[in-house]
């Protein structure tokens, strides 16, 4: 079966790792027609805006996109194109599976967590004001609708994937109204899922527990900001940002992308590890029903990493992006 997918190469290391990912998918024999579209800084240069209409039209038509990272300037410049995409397409669920992989040097060897992050509101609302010189405020928006949607999505995901426990992570002791609302809705929705254990933890305590013993947790449900921070912490438990995938999912559309950013420190040097984006592409292939190809790529990555002759620098090796991808493609082809 043939698929049409929007491909957003992004910037920084984005073009290098998306190219590697496309090669890997082709090697597995999946027939995809890629509709290449720019976003972020490259789109600003070409179209005068960071999220052009033709990009949104492409995703609305194809329903699925694979995306490289996009740089967002710190403390100045345009509003994050990532945040805009998630809000405009109502991609309210951000799924980030965090799993130990043999061969990847890491602090723990049996981590199997799923992070579900609310993706459309919270402190990412973009509402910030200068009240008077030297006095600022940022608004944390938490609505009943978004809290309900993400909580229901997390429980449905847990049930479909045979997960046993969901931990809501919040700061309702301090943000009694906003996080308090999220917690109340979580407790309400949890009653419909007696087969899944529901618990809640305050975010600071959760971070400590997660570092001490990640096996205590199964699915973590978080608001947008805590989800962003705890995802990177969790990536650090299994070998770093180079190996953790992600997906932004709504009722109609889905954008698959790694957890990491555009890594300007190594961009254009053929040093980036494409594994996180390839794992994100596996989530995409499963979403498209291409389970055989996804299984074959998964096994090939696991073998390539376990043999350890072709590791990128972030995993302690000396290989370039291209050398790693060549080895992986060869492994996939040997299984065809
Ligand atoms: P980052 O994730 O880009 O990099 C953090 C560190 O991890 C760097 O040392 C980098 O070299 C390393 N790293 C990240 N991905 C890697 C990979 N695939 N292979 C090897 N090493 C890798 O985070 P940073 O530096 O905070 O952000 C850079 C830019 O990316 C910012 O403009 C930020 O806004 C943007 N960003 C974009 C995201 C997206 O498009 N979804 C997500 C996170 C950040």
Boltz pocket constraint, residues with backbone or C-beta under 6 A from the ligand:
constraints:
  - pocket:
      binder: B
      contacts: [[A, 13], [A, 68], [A, 69], [A, 70], [A, 71], [A, 72], [A, 73], [A, 82], [A, 241], [A, 242], [A, 257], [A, 258], [A, 259], [A, 260], [A, 261], [A, 262], [A, 263], [A, 264], [A, 265], [A, 266], [A, 271], [A, 272], [A, 273], [A, 274], [A, 275], [A, 276], [A, 314]]
      max_distance: 6.0
